[in-house]
Amino acid sequence: MSEKVELKRALGLNYATLFGVGLILGAGIYALVGRVAFYVGDAIWLSVLFATIIALLTGLSYAEFASMFPKAASSHTYVEQTFPHARTLAFISGWLIVFEGIAGASTAALGFARYTVGIFKWSAIWIPIIAIMLILVLTVINWIGIEESTSLIVVFTFVEAFGLVLIGILGFAFAQRAPSYTSVHADINPAIAMLLGAAVFYFAFTGFELQPTLSEEVKEPKKTVPKAIILALLICSFLYLLVAIAVVRLLPPDQLSESKAPLADAAKQAWSPAFLVLASIALFSTSNTVLGFLVSSSRLMYGLADEGILPKRVGEVHRKTRTPHYAIMISGLIAILIILITEYLPDVVGWKVITIGGREYELIDLVGKTASLACLIVFVIINIAVVVLRYRRPDIKREFMVPSVILPIIGALLTVIFIATSFLDWIIWVTTGIVIGIGFVLYVMRPKQ
């Protein structure tokens, strides 16, 4: 019998943190910040702040779990250890995070495509086609190897962070207008507008929950991964709030909401060459996010197969590249499927997706909310689980602990309210249901224990 090929432990704290920053930054802030302006006007920072609070509270719960169970299956493992007799709940948790990562890759790919058509003045009809082509190329890079993938991600991360800092500098040093940071121009209740803006923007924070998927490729994972999660969230939260406050000092919210390249168009108001600079950085940033999500979702799928939750073949590691090639292929194909469903299904069935003001959602809004919905459902479960396990298994050594059990309880409650008020669009639930169905087919095909 041939010896099992295992993943390679090659990453330290710096790589793990930058990998998380690279996952979190990207399409959300570069492509979705303009869409948030449609709901909240100049008060983009309010939606960003609400999303920040939920992300930080849940990030602490993930850090505690990662310090106990350093497994690539992450969310599935955490729920299974907390509720050992609820295997279906554990599977759903793990598969929804797989789905969130894949949908995240789709969202970032659409962000890349929007900037591409914005730079070259192409028709918007090319957006889904360009996004699918990018997913195919980066799926191949994901297959080549983890060190090659993370090295590319680190380079892209520094580039995208520079772009956000540049927007901050331009916004504060060369402001073109005096925004009213408390105004909400949408003709609805300000609190609802803030939540809807946060629902679109929340995708920008997804990624930290995928950092534990690298636990089997990180040195000293029980100490390294929790630190990496918290550091990545703090870095990204600072950059997001900086940009949210700065960008409306450069461009009015109505123009931001219509722009295919919002940060580039905003920067151009203060410095003409900045459009090409920011647009180019956005291409780096969004492609970086696509790669990061494809890497993480395929590793999580590998982890589920390794624990017998998915068919064994899904967990096979290629002998030469030492990457989970079947999981990588499935991730790329589902990412493409999500774009196709969201783009073409409403036209096929004749059901439009209408937002406030009687306007239709754009494709990137819906795919981004789909990714956010998947992870938010799991976040409720994880926040509850960390409290339950604290009382059920106080004997387990925790290298990191959430300071108070009140924090995950607040995180769970806020997330439930968030979902109930801001994720009501039919296409999001249909897409989620289809992909969950795919997961259940694989679940049924798993080896029986």
N, C-alpha and C positions, 0 to 999 in steps of 0.2 A: 504494500500500500504506500502511495507517495506521501511524503511529509507535507503537512499543511503549511501553506505560505501565509505568514502573518504580516500585518501592517508594520511600517518602519517608524520607530521612535526617533524623530529628528528635530523636534521643535522645542524651543525654550520660551521663557516668559515674553521676551520681546516679539518673537514671531507670533506667539499666540495672541498677544494684545493687538498687534498690528493687523493680524488676520481678522480679529473681531471688529476693529475700526474700519477695515476695508469692507467688511460685510455690512456694517451699519451705515456708513457713509455711502454716497452714490446716488442712485436714481431718485431716492426720496427727496433729498434736498435740492438736487440739481434739476429735476424734472417736475416734481410735484409741488414745490413751494408756490408756483404761480397758480396752481389749481386751488390751493388753500385760500389764496387772496380772493377768489370768487365768493367764498362764503363769509369771510371775516374782514375783508378790506385791509386796512392798515394794521389791524390787530392780529396779524399772523402769529405773533409771539404767544398769544393766549392759547391757541390750538397747540402750538409747539410745547408750551409749558405743561398742559394737561397730558399730552402724550409722554413727555419726559417723566412725569410723576409715576404713571403706570409702568413705564419701562424700568425705572430705577427700583420700584418696589418689587417687581417680578424678578428683576436681575439679582436681587439679594437672595431670593428663594432659590434660583438656579445655582447661585454660587454655593449655597449650603449643600444642596444635593450633589453638586459636582465634587465637593470635598469629601463626600462619603462614597460615591459610586462612580469612579472614573471609567465609564463605559461609553463606547461610540453610540449605543442605542439611546443614551441620555434620557429624554422625557419618558420613553417607554419603561426604562429601567426604574426611574424614580417612582412612577405610579405603581408599577408591579411590586416594588419593595414596600410601598406604603399600603397597598390593597392587594395582597397576594392571591385573594380568591376572586378578584375582578379582572381576569385576563383580557376580556374584551375591552374594558375601559382602558387598560394599559396599551392594547394594540391601537385603539382609536387615538390615544394621546400621541403615540409614536408616529403613526401614519399621518396625522394632521400636521405635525411638525415637518415631516418629509414633504407633504403637500405645500406647506407654507414656504419652505425653501425653494421648491420648484416654481411655485407661483411668483416668488420673489425674483427668481431668475428671469421669468417672463416679463415682469414689470420693469426690471432694470433694462432688459433688452429693448422694450418699447421706449424707454427714456433715451437710450442710445439712438434709436431710429428717429425719434422726434428731433433730436439735435442734428442728426445727419441731414434730414430734409430741410431743417432750418438753415443750415450752413449753405447747402447747395441750391436752395430755393426749389426743391422738387415738390411734386404733388404728394399730399398726405396719403394717397393710395399705396405708396411704397412703404409706409411705416410697418405694417405687419410682416411684409416680405423681408425687409432689412433685419427686423428683430429675429425672425426664424433663421436667417443665414448666420447671424452672430451666435445664436445658441448652438448651431451645428459646429462652427469653428471652435468654440470654447469647450464643447463636449470632448473634442479630440484632445485639446490641451489638458483637460481634466484626466483623461485616460493616460497621458504620457507619464505623469508622476507627481507625487505630493510636494516634493521639494521644488520642482520646477513651477508648480502651480502657486505655492505660497511665496516664492521669490518674486514672481510676476505680480502677485497681489500686493506685496510690500511696496514695490516700486510704484504701482498705481495709487496706493494709499497716500504716499507722500505727495504725489501730484495733485490728487483731489483735495487733500487738506489745504495745500497751498492756494488752490482756487477759492476755497471758502474764506480763508484769511484775507485774500485779496479783495473779495466782496466787502468784508468788514471794514477794511482800510478805506476803500473807495466810498462806502456809504457814510462813514463818519467824517472823513477828511474832505470829501467833495460832494456833499449832499446837494441834490437838485430840487428838493421840495421839503416841506415841513409836515410830516404825517401826523395824524391823530391816532395814537396807538390804542385808544379805547373805542374807536368807531367801528361799527359793523355795518357795511353798506347793504347786505342782503335783507330783503323785506320779510324777515322772520324773527322769532325770539332770539336775542343775542346769545343766550346760553345754548340753544339748539344749533345756532350757526357755528359757535365755537366747537361743539361736539362733532358736527359734520366736517368741519375743517380738520379736526384732529383725526377723524376716521380716514380721510384721504391721506393725511400726512403720516399716520402712524406707521405705515410701511417703512418710512425712513428710519425707524428704530428697530425694525426686525433685523435679526442677525445675531444678537448676543445669545439667544437661546440655542443657536447652532454651534457656538464655540465648544460646548462639551462634546460635540461629535468628533473632535480631534483628540479626545482624551487618550486614545490608544496610539497616537502618533506624537504625544507630548512627553517630555521628560518630567518626572515628579508631578504627575497630573493632579493629585489631591491638593497640592499647594499652588501649582501654576495656574490651573484653569480658573478657580475662583478669583484670584487676583486679576487675571486677564479680563474676565467678564466685567468686573467693577471698573477697572481702569478704562476699558474701551467705552463703557457707557458714560463715564464722566467726561472723557475727551470729546465724544460726539455731542453730548448735551450742551457743552460750552459752545462748540462751533455752531450748532443749530440755532441756539438763542441769539448768538452774535449775528448770524445771517438774517434771521427773522426780523430783527430790529433794524439792520442796515439796509436790506434790499428795498424796503418801502421808502427810504430816503432818496432812492435813485429813480424809481419808476412807480407810477400810480397803480393801485391794485387792479383796475379794470384792464390796463395794458398787460400787467403781469399774468392775469388769468387767461388771456387770449394768446400769449406767447408760446411758441413751440420750444424756445430756448430762453426761459425766463431770466436766469442769472446772467447769461451773456448779454441779453438785451438791456438788462439793468445796468451792468458794468459799462456798456457803451455810452450811456448818458454822461458818465464822468470822464471817460477816456476812450476815444474812438477805437484804438487797436485792441481794447479789452474784449470786444465781441469775439474776435477770432481766438484770443487767448483762452477765454472762459469756455467757449464752445469746444475747443480742442481738449481742454481739461475735462469737460463734461463727458466727452467720448471715452477718455481714460477711466473716469470715475464710474460711469454706468457699465462699461464692459468689465471693470474690476468686480463690481457687485454681481454681475451675471456669473462670472467664474467662481466667486466665493460661494454663492448659493448653490451652484451645481456641485462643487466640491463637498459642501456640508451635507446636502440632501442625499447624495450618493453614499457618503460615509454612514449616515444614519440608516439608510436602507441596508447597507452592509451589516450594521450592528443588529438590526432587527432579524436579518437572516441568520447571523451568527448565534442568536439566542433562540433560534427555532421558530420565530414568529412569521417569517417569510420563507419561501422555498430556498433550499440550500444553495442552488445555483446562483441566486441573486447575491449571495455572500461570497462567491468564489473570487479569489484574488489572482490577477494575472501574474504568471511566474516571472516574466521579464520586467514589467513596469511596477509590479507590486501594488497595483491599484485595483479596486473592485469593478472590473470592466462591465459586467452585466448590470450592476446597479447604476453605473454611469450612463449606460445606453438608455435604460428605462427613464432616468431622470430627464435626460435631454428630450426624449420623445414626449413625455407628459408635459414638459414646458411648452413645447410646440402646440400640443393639443389644447392647452389652456387658452393660448392666443387665438386659435382657430374657433373654439367654442364661443368665446366672448365677443369676437369680432363678427362672426357670421350667424350665430344662432338667433339673435334678435331679428335679423332680416328674414330668416327662414320662417320663423313662427309669426312674424308680424307684430311682436310685442316690443314696444319701445321702452327704454329705461330713462325716465324723466326725473330730473332733480328740481330743486327749488327754482322759481322763476320760469318754469315751463321749458327749460332748456335740457337737451339730452346730455347725459354723461359722455365723456370721452373715453376711449378704450383704455388708456393708462389709468384713469380714475377707477374703473371697474376691476381691472386686474390687480391693481394695488390694494383695493379694499378686499378682494378675494384672499390675497396673501395675508392681510391683517386679520381677517375674520378667523382663518384657520388657527393662527397662533394665539389669538385672544381667547378662543375657547379652551385651548390647552393651558393658557396662563391662569384661568380660573381654577382648573384642576390642580395645577402645580402649587399655587398659593395655598389652597386648602390642604394639599398633601404634606407640605412642609410643616404645617401646624400639627396635623394628625400624627406624623411620624415622630415629631418632637416628644409626644406623650406616649406613643406606643413603643418606641425604641430609643429611650434616652441613653442606652448603653453604647450606641454606635459612636465611634470617635468622629468628631466633626472638626476638620482643620479650620473651617469658617462657620460661624453661626450668625443668622439674622439677629440684630440686637434685641428685638422684641417680637413676640408672636402677633402683636397688634398690627405690625406693618404688613405681613402677608394677608391678614384678614381685610385690612383696608384695601389692599391691592385687588383682592378678589371681588369685593363689593363694587369698587369703582369700575372694574372691567365688565362686570355684569350690566351695570347701568349704561356703560359705553356701548356695548353690543345691542342692548334693547332699544336704544334711541337712535343709533347711527348706522346700523347695518340691516336695512330693510329691503334692499333691492333684489328682485327675484333672480336675476342672472347670477348674482354672487352665490346664492344658495343652490341654484341648479348646478353650477360648475363644481362647487364643493361636494355636492351629492354624487356627481358622476365620478369624481376622482376618489371619493371614499368607496364607491362601488368597485373601482379598479383595485383598491387596497384589499377589500374583502375577498375578491376573487383570488388574489395572491395569498391571503390569509388562509382560505380554504385549501389551497394547494400545498400549504406547508406540511412538513413531515409530522405525522401524528406521534404524540408522546405517550 
